[in-house]
């Protein structure tokens, strides 16, 4: 999870432009999302890690 978030690409500065980038984190919203590579800046908000299933947020 951490590795996916910290993944850097030499060819793309913007994670939304990079087909290898899977996860985006929005600091203001404190949300994680799966990047939808449809040419727009869409994400699917997720609440659990897609790799380990662990919760991404503290239980409120
Ligand atoms: Zn790239």
PDB file of the backbone (N, CA, C, O) and the ligand in Angstrom, with CONECT records:
HET     ZN  A 101       1
ATOM      1  N   UNK A   1       0.838  -1.205   0.000  1.00  0.00           N
ATOM      2  CA  UNK A   1       0.000   0.000   0.000  1.00  0.00           C
ATOM      3  C   UNK A   1       0.866   1.244   0.000  1.00  0.00           C
ATOM      4  O   UNK A   1       0.710   2.132  -0.839  1.00  0.00           O
ATOM      5  N   UNK A   2       1.780   1.293   0.955  1.00  0.00           N
ATOM      6  CA  UNK A   2       2.682   2.433   1.022  1.00  0.00           C
ATOM      7  C   UNK A   2       3.528   2.535  -0.235  1.00  0.00           C
ATOM      8  O   UNK A   2       3.780   3.629  -0.742  1.00  0.00           O
ATOM      9  N   UNK A   3       3.958   1.400  -0.726  1.00  0.00           N
ATOM     10  CA  UNK A   3       4.777   1.387  -1.936  1.00  0.00           C
ATOM     11  C   UNK A   3       3.985   1.913  -3.126  1.00  0.00           C
ATOM     12  O   UNK A   3       4.527   2.635  -3.963  1.00  0.00           O
ATOM     13  N   UNK A   4       2.717   1.557  -3.204  1.00  0.00           N
ATOM     14  CA  UNK A   4       1.884   2.020  -4.319  1.00  0.00           C
ATOM     15  C   UNK A   4       1.698   3.525  -4.249  1.00  0.00           C
ATOM     16  O   UNK A   4       1.694   4.205  -5.275  1.00  0.00           O
ATOM     17  N   UNK A   5       1.542   4.045  -3.033  1.00  0.00           N
ATOM     18  CA  UNK A   5       1.343   5.485  -2.883  1.00  0.00           C
ATOM     19  C   UNK A   5       2.616   6.255  -3.199  1.00  0.00           C
ATOM     20  O   UNK A   5       2.564   7.373  -3.711  1.00  0.00           O
ATOM     21  N   UNK A   6       3.760   5.650  -2.891  1.00  0.00           N
ATOM     22  CA  UNK A   6       5.017   6.363  -3.057  1.00  0.00           C
ATOM     23  C   UNK A   6       5.657   6.086  -4.413  1.00  0.00           C
ATOM     24  O   UNK A   6       6.728   6.606  -4.726  1.00  0.00           O
ATOM     25  N   UNK A   7       4.994   5.273  -5.200  1.00  0.00           N
ATOM     26  CA  UNK A   7       5.537   4.948  -6.505  1.00  0.00           C
ATOM     27  C   UNK A   7       5.723   6.208  -7.348  1.00  0.00           C
ATOM     28  O   UNK A   7       4.798   7.002  -7.516  1.00  0.00           O
ATOM     29  N   UNK A   8       6.900   6.369  -7.859  1.00  0.00           N
ATOM     30  CA  UNK A   8       7.175   7.502  -8.731  1.00  0.00           C
ATOM     31  C   UNK A   8       7.504   7.006 -10.119  1.00  0.00           C
ATOM     32  O   UNK A   8       8.103   5.945 -10.295  1.00  0.00           O
ATOM     33  N   UNK A   9       7.105   7.784 -11.096  1.00  0.00           N
ATOM     34  CA  UNK A   9       7.329   7.427 -12.487  1.00  0.00           C
ATOM     35  C   UNK A   9       8.181   8.503 -13.146  1.00  0.00           C
ATOM     36  O   UNK A   9       7.917   9.696 -12.999  1.00  0.00           O
ATOM     37  N   UNK A  10       9.189   8.075 -13.860  1.00  0.00           N
ATOM     38  CA  UNK A  10      10.053   9.031 -14.541  1.00  0.00           C
ATOM     39  C   UNK A  10       9.328   9.744 -15.670  1.00  0.00           C
ATOM     40  O   UNK A  10       9.654  10.885 -16.000  1.00  0.00           O
ATOM     41  N   UNK A  11       8.353   9.083 -16.257  1.00  0.00           N
ATOM     42  CA  UNK A  11       7.696   9.619 -17.446  1.00  0.00           C
ATOM     43  C   UNK A  11       6.505  10.522 -17.118  1.00  0.00           C
ATOM     44  O   UNK A  11       6.098  11.348 -17.935  1.00  0.00           O
ATOM     45  N   UNK A  12       5.956  10.355 -15.923  1.00  0.00           N
ATOM     46  CA  UNK A  12       4.736  11.095 -15.602  1.00  0.00           C
ATOM     47  C   UNK A  12       4.869  11.779 -14.238  1.00  0.00           C
ATOM     48  O   UNK A  12       5.150  11.119 -13.237  1.00  0.00           O
ATOM     49  N   UNK A  13       4.670  13.090 -14.198  1.00  0.00           N
ATOM     50  CA  UNK A  13       4.679  13.806 -12.932  1.00  0.00           C
ATOM     51  C   UNK A  13       3.353  13.636 -12.205  1.00  0.00           C
ATOM     52  O   UNK A  13       3.307  13.609 -10.975  1.00  0.00           O
ATOM     53  N   UNK A  14       2.288  13.522 -12.967  1.00  0.00           N
ATOM     54  CA  UNK A  14       0.946  13.445 -12.407  1.00  0.00           C
ATOM     55  C   UNK A  14       0.502  11.986 -12.337  1.00  0.00           C
ATOM     56  O   UNK A  14       0.444  11.310 -13.364  1.00  0.00           O
ATOM     57  N   UNK A  15       0.190  11.495 -11.145  1.00  0.00           N
ATOM     58  CA  UNK A  15      -0.199  10.086 -11.036  1.00  0.00           C
ATOM     59  C   UNK A  15      -1.410   9.727 -11.891  1.00  0.00           C
ATOM     60  O   UNK A  15      -1.583   8.572 -12.280  1.00  0.00           O
ATOM     61  N   UNK A  16      -2.250  10.729 -12.183  1.00  0.00           N
ATOM     62  CA  UNK A  16      -3.422  10.451 -13.014  1.00  0.00           C
ATOM     63  C   UNK A  16      -3.041  10.210 -14.471  1.00  0.00           C
ATOM     64  O   UNK A  16      -3.812   9.642 -15.244  1.00  0.00           O
ATOM     65  N   UNK A  17      -1.822  10.659 -14.835  1.00  0.00           N
ATOM     66  CA  UNK A  17      -1.372  10.474 -16.208  1.00  0.00           C
ATOM     67  C   UNK A  17      -0.627   9.157 -16.380  1.00  0.00           C
ATOM     68  O   UNK A  17      -0.368   8.722 -17.502  1.00  0.00           O
ATOM     69  N   UNK A  18      -0.293   8.542 -15.290  1.00  0.00           N
ATOM     70  CA  UNK A  18       0.566   7.367 -15.359  1.00  0.00           C
ATOM     71  C   UNK A  18      -0.252   6.079 -15.275  1.00  0.00           C
ATOM     72  O   UNK A  18      -0.941   5.858 -14.279  1.00  0.00           O
ATOM     73  N   UNK A  19      -0.191   5.240 -16.279  1.00  0.00           N
ATOM     74  CA  UNK A  19      -0.970   4.008 -16.260  1.00  0.00           C
ATOM     75  C   UNK A  19      -0.512   3.021 -15.195  1.00  0.00           C
ATOM     76  O   UNK A  19      -1.232   2.075 -14.873  1.00  0.00           O
ATOM     77  N   UNK A  20       0.675   3.235 -14.649  1.00  0.00           N
ATOM     78  CA  UNK A  20       1.168   2.334 -13.609  1.00  0.00           C
ATOM     79  C   UNK A  20       0.682   2.737 -12.223  1.00  0.00           C
ATOM     80  O   UNK A  20       0.785   1.964 -11.271  1.00  0.00           O
ATOM     81  N   UNK A  21       0.156   3.941 -12.116  1.00  0.00           N
ATOM     82  CA  UNK A  21      -0.268   4.439 -10.820  1.00  0.00           C
ATOM     83  C   UNK A  21      -1.683   3.954 -10.509  1.00  0.00           C
ATOM     84  O   UNK A  21      -2.589   4.088 -11.332  1.00  0.00           O
ATOM     85  N   UNK A  22      -1.862   3.398  -9.333  1.00  0.00           N
ATOM     86  CA  UNK A  22      -3.147   2.760  -9.007  1.00  0.00           C
ATOM     87  C   UNK A  22      -3.930   3.497  -7.931  1.00  0.00           C
ATOM     88  O   UNK A  22      -5.161   3.513  -7.943  1.00  0.00           O
ATOM     89  N   UNK A  23      -3.214   4.099  -7.012  1.00  0.00           N
ATOM     90  CA  UNK A  23      -3.861   4.661  -5.831  1.00  0.00           C
ATOM     91  C   UNK A  23      -3.522   6.138  -5.717  1.00  0.00           C
ATOM     92  O   UNK A  23      -2.379   6.543  -5.931  1.00  0.00           O
ATOM     93  N   UNK A  24      -4.527   6.938  -5.376  1.00  0.00           N
ATOM     94  CA  UNK A  24      -4.292   8.346  -5.092  1.00  0.00           C
ATOM     95  C   UNK A  24      -4.781   8.637  -3.686  1.00  0.00           C
ATOM     96  O   UNK A  24      -5.760   8.051  -3.225  1.00  0.00           O
ATOM     97  N   UNK A  25      -4.090   9.549  -3.005  1.00  0.00           N
ATOM     98  CA  UNK A  25      -4.519   9.956  -1.679  1.00  0.00           C
ATOM     99  C   UNK A  25      -4.803  11.444  -1.699  1.00  0.00           C
ATOM    100  O   UNK A  25      -3.954  12.240  -2.100  1.00  0.00           O
ATOM    101  N   UNK A  26      -5.982  11.815  -1.273  1.00  0.00           N
ATOM    102  CA  UNK A  26      -6.360  13.221  -1.218  1.00  0.00           C
ATOM    103  C   UNK A  26      -6.219  13.699   0.217  1.00  0.00           C
ATOM    104  O   UNK A  26      -6.981  13.317   1.105  1.00  0.00           O
ATOM    105  N   UNK A  27      -5.213  14.553   0.414  1.00  0.00           N
ATOM    106  CA  UNK A  27      -4.892  14.969   1.772  1.00  0.00           C
ATOM    107  C   UNK A  27      -6.024  15.782   2.393  1.00  0.00           C
ATOM    108  O   UNK A  27      -6.363  15.588   3.560  1.00  0.00           O
ATOM    109  N   UNK A  28      -6.606  16.691   1.612  1.00  0.00           N
ATOM    110  CA  UNK A  28      -7.668  17.539   2.148  1.00  0.00           C
ATOM    111  C   UNK A  28      -8.882  16.752   2.600  1.00  0.00           C
ATOM    112  O   UNK A  28      -9.482  17.050   3.632  1.00  0.00           O
ATOM    113  N   UNK A  29      -9.233  15.754   1.824  1.00  0.00           N
ATOM    114  CA  UNK A  29     -10.419  14.952   2.144  1.00  0.00           C
ATOM    115  C   UNK A  29     -10.089  13.752   3.018  1.00  0.00           C
ATOM    116  O   UNK A  29     -10.980  13.088   3.549  1.00  0.00           O
ATOM    117  N   UNK A  30      -8.780  13.483   3.161  1.00  0.00           N
ATOM    118  CA  UNK A  30      -8.342  12.282   3.880  1.00  0.00           C
ATOM    119  C   UNK A  30      -9.012  11.036   3.298  1.00  0.00           C
ATOM    120  O   UNK A  30      -9.553  10.206   4.029  1.00  0.00           O
ATOM    121  N   UNK A  31      -8.963  10.925   1.993  1.00  0.00           N
ATOM    122  CA  UNK A  31      -9.573   9.786   1.319  1.00  0.00           C
ATOM    123  C   UNK A  31      -8.558   9.126   0.392  1.00  0.00           C
ATOM    124  O   UNK A  31      -7.724   9.784  -0.230  1.00  0.00           O
ATOM    125  N   UNK A  32      -8.661   7.819   0.327  1.00  0.00           N
ATOM    126  CA  UNK A  32      -7.885   7.058  -0.648  1.00  0.00           C
ATOM    127  C   UNK A  32      -8.806   6.671  -1.797  1.00  0.00           C
ATOM    128  O   UNK A  32      -9.995   6.420  -1.603  1.00  0.00           O
ATOM    129  N   UNK A  33      -8.242   6.629  -2.983  1.00  0.00           N
ATOM    130  CA  UNK A  33      -9.063   6.238  -4.122  1.00  0.00           C
ATOM    131  C   UNK A  33      -8.273   5.456  -5.142  1.00  0.00           C
ATOM    132  O   UNK A  33      -7.072   5.658  -5.319  1.00  0.00           O
ATOM    133  N   UNK A  34      -8.972   4.559  -5.808  1.00  0.00           N
ATOM    134  CA  UNK A  34      -8.405   3.873  -6.959  1.00  0.00           C
ATOM    135  C   UNK A  34      -8.529   4.798  -8.161  1.00  0.00           C
ATOM    136  O   UNK A  34      -9.614   5.296  -8.461  1.00  0.00           O
ATOM    137  N   UNK A  35      -7.423   5.023  -8.843  1.00  0.00           N
ATOM    138  CA  UNK A  35      -7.443   5.909 -10.001  1.00  0.00           C
ATOM    139  C   UNK A  35      -8.129   5.207 -11.170  1.00  0.00           C
ATOM    140  O   UNK A  35      -7.783   4.082 -11.530  1.00  0.00           O
ATOM    141  N   UNK A  36      -9.106   5.894 -11.753  1.00  0.00           N
ATOM    142  CA  UNK A  36      -9.801   5.368 -12.930  1.00  0.00           C
ATOM    143  C   UNK A  36      -9.154   6.000 -14.155  1.00  0.00           C
ATOM    144  O   UNK A  36      -9.287   7.199 -14.401  1.00  0.00           O
ATOM    145  N   UNK A  37      -8.455   5.174 -14.910  1.00  0.00           N
ATOM    146  CA  UNK A  37      -7.712   5.700 -16.056  1.00  0.00           C
ATOM    147  C   UNK A  37      -8.604   5.804 -17.287  1.00  0.00           C
ATOM    148  O   UNK A  37      -8.469   5.041 -18.243  1.00  0.00           O
ATOM    149  N   UNK A  38      -9.507   6.761 -17.236  1.00  0.00           N
ATOM    150  CA  UNK A  38     -10.399   6.965 -18.377  1.00  0.00           C
ATOM    151  C   UNK A  38     -10.115   8.299 -19.052  1.00  0.00           C
ATOM    152  O   UNK A  38     -10.924   8.798 -19.834  1.00  0.00           O
ATOM    153  N   UNK A  39      -8.948   8.873 -18.737  1.00  0.00           N
ATOM    154  CA  UNK A  39      -8.592  10.153 -19.331  1.00  0.00           C
ATOM    155  C   UNK A  39      -9.070  11.331 -18.517  1.00  0.00           C
ATOM    156  O   UNK A  39      -8.673  12.468 -18.773  1.00  0.00           O
ATOM    157  N   UNK A  40      -9.917  11.075 -17.540  1.00  0.00           N
ATOM    158  CA  UNK A  40     -10.383  12.118 -16.641  1.00  0.00           C
ATOM    159  C   UNK A  40      -9.730  11.890 -15.277  1.00  0.00           C
ATOM    160  O   UNK A  40      -8.969  10.940 -15.098  1.00  0.00           O
ATOM    161  N   UNK A  41     -10.030  12.758 -14.327  1.00  0.00           N
ATOM    162  CA  UNK A  41      -9.398  12.622 -13.020  1.00  0.00           C
ATOM    163  C   UNK A  41     -10.364  11.962 -12.031  1.00  0.00           C
ATOM    164  O   UNK A  41     -10.657  12.513 -10.970  1.00  0.00           O
ATOM    165  N   UNK A  42     -10.841  10.797 -12.389  1.00  0.00           N
ATOM    166  CA  UNK A  42     -11.805  10.108 -11.542  1.00  0.00           C
ATOM    167  C   UNK A  42     -11.110   9.104 -10.646  1.00  0.00           C
ATOM    168  O   UNK A  42     -10.123   8.476 -11.027  1.00  0.00           O
ATOM    169  N   UNK A  43     -11.651   8.970  -9.447  1.00  0.00           N
ATOM    170  CA  UNK A  43     -11.192   7.928  -8.543  1.00  0.00           C
ATOM    171  C   UNK A  43     -12.406   7.216  -7.963  1.00  0.00           C
ATOM    172  O   UNK A  43     -13.503   7.770  -7.892  1.00  0.00           O
ATOM    173  N   UNK A  44     -12.181   5.985  -7.556  1.00  0.00           N
ATOM    174  CA  UNK A  44     -13.179   5.250  -6.787  1.00  0.00           C
ATOM    175  C   UNK A  44     -12.680   5.231  -5.351  1.00  0.00           C
ATOM    176  O   UNK A  44     -11.644   4.638  -5.050  1.00  0.00           O
ATOM    177  N   UNK A  45     -13.426   5.885  -4.471  1.00  0.00           N
ATOM    178  CA  UNK A  45     -12.997   5.969  -3.080  1.00  0.00           C
ATOM    179  C   UNK A  45     -13.058   4.590  -2.442  1.00  0.00           C
ATOM    180  O   UNK A  45     -14.042   3.864  -2.578  1.00  0.00           O
ATOM    181  N   UNK A  46     -11.979   4.247  -1.739  1.00  0.00           N
ATOM    182  CA  UNK A  46     -11.909   2.942  -1.086  1.00  0.00           C
ATOM    183  C   UNK A  46     -11.695   3.139   0.403  1.00  0.00           C
ATOM    184  O   UNK A  46     -11.121   4.142   0.828  1.00  0.00           O
ATOM    185  N   UNK A  47     -12.152   2.195   1.184  1.00  0.00           N
ATOM    186  CA  UNK A  47     -12.041   2.265   2.638  1.00  0.00           C
ATOM    187  C   UNK A  47     -11.116   1.185   3.190  1.00  0.00           C
ATOM    188  O   UNK A  47     -10.749   1.209   4.364  1.00  0.00           O
ATOM    189  N   UNK A  48     -10.745   0.242   2.333  1.00  0.00           N
ATOM    190  CA  UNK A  48      -9.861  -0.825   2.777  1.00  0.00           C
ATOM    191  C   UNK A  48      -8.751  -1.006   1.746  1.00  0.00           C
ATOM    192  O   UNK A  48      -8.926  -0.749   0.555  1.00  0.00           O
ATOM    193  N   UNK A  49      -7.619  -1.452   2.241  1.00  0.00           N
ATOM    194  CA  UNK A  49      -6.498  -1.700   1.350  1.00  0.00           C
ATOM    195  C   UNK A  49      -6.840  -2.821   0.374  1.00  0.00           C
ATOM    196  O   UNK A  49      -7.254  -3.899   0.799  1.00  0.00           O
ATOM    197  N   UNK A  50      -6.672  -2.584  -0.938  1.00  0.00           N
ATOM    198  CA  UNK A  50      -7.000  -3.618  -1.918  1.00  0.00           C
ATOM    199  C   UNK A  50      -6.047  -4.810  -1.881  1.00  0.00           C
ATOM    200  O   UNK A  50      -6.343  -5.856  -2.458  1.00  0.00           O
ATOM    201  N   UNK A  51      -4.910  -4.664  -1.210  1.00  0.00           N
ATOM    202  CA  UNK A  51      -3.956  -5.765  -1.135  1.00  0.00           C
ATOM    203  C   UNK A  51      -4.156  -6.608   0.111  1.00  0.00           C
ATOM    204  O   UNK A  51      -4.206  -7.835   0.032  1.00  0.00           O
ATOM    205  N   UNK A  52      -4.269  -5.965   1.246  1.00  0.00           N
ATOM    206  CA  UNK A  52      -4.340  -6.737   2.500  1.00  0.00           C
ATOM    207  C   UNK A  52      -5.713  -6.693   3.131  1.00  0.00           C
ATOM    208  O   UNK A  52      -5.974  -7.455   4.061  1.00  0.00           O
ATOM    209  N   UNK A  53      -6.611  -5.826   2.662  1.00  0.00           N
ATOM    210  CA  UNK A  53      -7.952  -5.757   3.223  1.00  0.00           C
ATOM    211  C   UNK A  53      -8.014  -4.964   4.511  1.00  0.00           C
ATOM    212  O   UNK A  53      -9.084  -4.838   5.107  1.00  0.00           O
ATOM    213  N   UNK A  54      -6.899  -4.433   4.947  1.00  0.00           N
ATOM    214  CA  UNK A  54      -6.871  -3.677   6.183  1.00  0.00           C
ATOM    215  C   UNK A  54      -7.616  -2.359   6.050  1.00  0.00           C
ATOM    216  O   UNK A  54      -7.672  -1.772   4.969  1.00  0.00           O
ATOM    217  N   UNK A  55      -8.183  -1.903   7.149  1.00  0.00           N
ATOM    218  CA  UNK A  55      -8.912  -0.640   7.144  1.00  0.00           C
ATOM    219  C   UNK A  55      -7.937   0.514   6.908  1.00  0.00           C
ATOM    220  O   UNK A  55      -6.846   0.531   7.478  1.00  0.00           O
ATOM    221  N   UNK A  56      -8.326   1.474   6.072  1.00  0.00           N
ATOM    222  CA  UNK A  56      -7.471   2.612   5.773  1.00  0.00           C
ATOM    223  C   UNK A  56      -7.718   3.770   6.736  1.00  0.00           C
ATOM    224  O   UNK A  56      -6.951   4.732   6.775  1.00  0.00           O
ATOM    225  N   UNK A  57      -8.787   3.669   7.503  1.00  0.00           N
ATOM    226  CA  UNK A  57      -9.146   4.764   8.395  1.00  0.00           C
ATOM    227  C   UNK A  57      -9.330   4.207   9.804  1.00  0.00           C
ATOM    228  O   UNK A  57      -9.704   3.052  10.006  1.00  0.00           O
ATOM    229  N   UNK A  58      -9.053   5.071  10.752  1.00  0.00           N
ATOM    230  CA  UNK A  58      -9.329   4.714  12.133  1.00  0.00           C
ATOM    231  C   UNK A  58     -10.840   4.553  12.300  1.00  0.00           C
ATOM    232  O   UNK A  58     -11.622   5.336  11.760  1.00  0.00           O
ATOM    233  N   UNK A  59     -11.227   3.553  13.035  1.00  0.00           N
ATOM    234  CA  UNK A  59     -12.664   3.374  13.302  1.00  0.00           C
ATOM    235  C   UNK A  59     -13.155   4.552  14.129  1.00  0.00           C
ATOM    236  O   UNK A  59     -12.576   4.881  15.165  1.00  0.00           O
ATOM    237  N   UNK A  60     -14.207   5.171  13.674  1.00  0.00           N
ATOM    238  CA  UNK A  60     -14.726   6.360  14.351  1.00  0.00           C
ATOM    239  C   UNK A  60     -15.567   5.968  15.558  1.00  0.00           C
ATOM    240  O   UNK A  60     -16.089   6.838  16.255  1.00  0.00           O
TER     241      UNK A  60
HETATM  242 ZN    ZN A 101       4.115   6.471 -15.827  1.00  0.00          ZN
END
